[in-house]
Amino acid sequence: MASTEPLDVRPIDPEQGDAVWPLSIEAGWNQNVADWRFMLGAGRGFGCTAPDGTWQASSVILPLGQKLAWISMVLVTKDRRRGGVGTGLLKRCIAEVRGADAVAGLDATEQGRPIYLPLGFRDLYKIARWHFDGEKGGAVAPPAGVTIRPIAPADLPRLAIYDRPLTGMERPSILMHLALRQPGRAWLAEDVGGKIVGFVLGREGRVATSLGPVVADREAIALALISQAAAAAPGPFIIDVPEAHEAVRGWLLEQGATSPRGYMRMTLGTAKGLDDPSHVFALAGPELG
């Protein structure tokens, strides 16, 4: 039964990333300290502590534009569960997002979705999380007239402009962080005129390298980008792919990938463009949108 006592909710500062990291380790998630520090710096984190100051629960709100905010990292230690802490933090997140007149988005696990539906969240599309050890057979060639090259710092403003209408998100700080953090996974696709037609980014994690986001004009370009990022350095890898993209799924199966879990992208309200995964071939991750 959920507790009726009010939660003692405290802000989580970016420099406390090391202290909250054990929450995602206990959950078996892939985030490392760099992920926590970035999310807490780019967004707002808050949670609950034990009497000794140890963090027992967390939540993060990450702005993705003036009208959209991502809710993530709602974690509670095993000994603090079943007391309404997670639901309380989730409702706190929802209230803050609504107070800013924004739409709340999240990627729900199969266990989390039944909790979000009664709160008014609606399904957008399904996502499969894939695990694979490494790329086999060499990088896939891009389509005719398309070239792939490493992303340079000077490309980042154009990258954000390209990304926004195709994803429904405003996330220049996330794209910059990922591109500079793991330049070996950051690749850009251009047409013969130098126009951006796709990109891939990635980051190292606690147990695997996460590939994504991947945004492209079409699936053949996305597949070339994903394979290039995977071939650039050893795995293992994880990648979160909307289920609509069959060619990417087929390539992953050829690599020996498995998909032990999935997500449902959900929103509380309507965010323009967010419900269309046509150009989103991999997520930045459930924690980043």
N, C-alpha and C positions, 0 to 999 in steps of 0.2 A: 504494500500500500504506500502511495506517495506521501511524503511528509507534508504537513500544513505549516511548518515553521518557515519563516522567510529566509531566503538564501543570503549568506554573507558574501556578496559578489565583489571581487576586487579586480582592478585593471591589471593586465599583464603587459609589462614593458618589454621592448625589444631586447634589452640586455638580460632578460630573464629566459631567453630561449633555451639555454642549457638546463634551466630548472624545470621547464615544462616538457622538455623532450622525452623524459621517461613515460609520459602519458601515451605518446604515439608508439613508443617501443612496446609497451605492454599490450597495445591493441594490435601489434604486428604490422603496423603501417611503415611506409618507406621513407618518410620525411627524416631529414637530418637537421642538425642545429642551424645550418645556413638557411634552410627552408623556414624554420620557426622565426629566426631573426628577421628575415625579409617580410613574412606575412604580418608580424607584429609591428614592423615599422611602416609598412604600406597601408595597413588597416588598423583595426581596433581589436584588441584581445582582452577578454576578461574571464574570470573563473573563480574557483573556490579552493581554499587551502585547509589543511589540517591544523590543529592547534600548534604544531611545531613549525608551521610555515611551509610544509611540503605541499605542492600543488596536487589537488585531488580531482580537479575538473577544469575544462577549458572550453573556449569558444572563440571564434574569430569572425569578424565582418570585414570583407575586403571590397572596397569600392571599385566598380568597373564602369565608371561614368557617373554623371549626376543623377541618373534615374535607375541605376542598377547596382545592387550590392550582393556579393557572394557570401553565403553563410557556410562555414566549414570548421573543421577541427573541434567538433562538439564531442568531447571525450570525458569519460568518468572512470576512475579507478574501480577495480572490481569490488573493493570493500566499501565503496560509497554509492554503488548502484542500487537501484530499486528504492531510492528515496526521493525521486522527483527532481534530482539535481540536473540531469541532462535536459529534461523537458523544460525546467525552469530557465536554464541558460538559453535554450532554443527560443522560448517565448520572449526572453529579454532581447535577443538578436532581432526577432521579428518586429518588436515594438520600436527598436532604434531605427530599423530600416524604414518602417512606415512613418515614423516621426520625421524622417528626412524626405518624405514624399517620393520614395523610391520603390522599385520592385525587388523582392528578395528571390534569389536563385540558389539552387543547390543541386548536387548530384547525390541521389539517395541510393543506399544499398537496399537489397531485398528486405532486410530487417527494418530499415529505417522508413521505407516508403509508407507502411501502414500508419506510422506515427504522423507523417506529414500530410497525408490526404485529409484527415478530419480538421486540420488547421487551415485548410483552404488551398493548399498547393495542388497544382495540376500537372499531369504528365506532359512532357514535350517529346522526348524520344529515348530509345534504349541505347546503352553503351556497353560494350564488352571490354573487359580488361584482359589483355594478353600478356603472357610471360614467354620469353624465348631466350635461349642462351647466346645466340649470335647469328650474324648474317651468313648465309650459305650461297655460293655460286657467283659472288660478285654483285656490285651495285647494278640496279636496273637502269638501262639507258633512258634518258628523257625523250619525250616525243620530238619529232623533227621541228627545227626552228626554236627549240628551247635549250638553254644552257644553264648549268648549275655551277655555282661558285660559292666560296665561303662568304659569310656576311661580314661586312666591315662596319666599324662604328658609324661611318658617314651614311650608311644605309638605313639606320634606325628610324629617323623621322619618316622616310618613305614607307618603311615597314608598317608603322603604326597607322598611316593613312590607308594603306592597302587593307590592313586587318579589320578596321572598324566596320565598314559596310557589310563585310562577308560574315562576321561573327556576331554583330550586335553589341560588341563590347568596346569600351574605351580603356585600353590597358598598356599605354606606352611604357610605364614604369616596369611592368612585368616583362614585356618583350626585351627591354634594355637589360634588365637584371639577368635574364636567362642567356641572352646573346653574349654578354660579357663574362658571365660565370663559366660557361662551357662553350668557348668558341669553336672547339672541334666538332660540336654537334649542330652548329648554326650554319645553315645552308640556304641560299637564295636561288630561285629559278627566275630567269628573265627570258623574254622573247627577243627576236632579232632587233627590235627597236630599243631594247633596254628597259622595257616595262616589266615590273614585277608581276609574275604569274603564280608565285607560290613561295612558301618558306617552311622550314622545320627548325625547331629549337629543342634543347634537351638539358637535363641536369643530372648530376650524380645524386644518388639516394643512399639510404642506410644499407640496403641490401641489393639494389639494382639501379641501373641508369634508366631514368624516365625519358622517353622520347615524346615530344609534344610541347607546344601545340604544333600542328601541321595544318596549314591553310593553303588552298590552291584553287586555281581556276577549274581544274578537272582532275579526275582520279589518277590518270596516267602520270601527271606531273607529281601528284602527292606520293605515289608509289616510288618514283625515282628519288624523291627527296628522303623518304623514310629509309630506303635501302642505302642511300649514300651516308646518312647519319649513323646507321647501324654498322656500316663497313668501315667507318672512320676510326674506330677503336673497339676493343673487346667489350662484350657484355658482362653479365646478363642484363636483359632489358625488360621493362614493362611499358606498355602503350595502351591508352584508352581510346578505342575506336567506335564511333557511331555504327550501329549494326547495319545501316543502309549501304555501307561501302563494301560490296562483295569482292572486288578485285583486291583490295587491301587484305581482306579476310583470307582470300585464297593464297596470297603471297605469304602471309603469316603462317598458315598451315604448312606451306612448303618448307618453312624454316623450322618446323617442329614445334611451333608455338601452341600453348594451351590456354584456355580461357576458363579459369576456375570460378570467376565471379563477374558480376555485371552491376551496372548502375542504371538509374532512371534520372534523366535531367528533368528538373521540376522548377516551376516558378510560382510565386504568390503574386498574381497579377500578370499583366501582359507587357513583355519587353519586345520592342520591334526587332525582328530579325533573329531573335534567339531561338525560335522554334524550328529553324531551317538549317539542317546539318549538311546541306548540299556541298558547301565549300570547306566544312570543318572535318578533316580526316583523322585528327587525333586531338584530344583535349590537352590543355596545359596540366591537367590533373584535377581531381575533384576538389582539391583544396584551393586551386587558383582559378577555376572556371574554364 
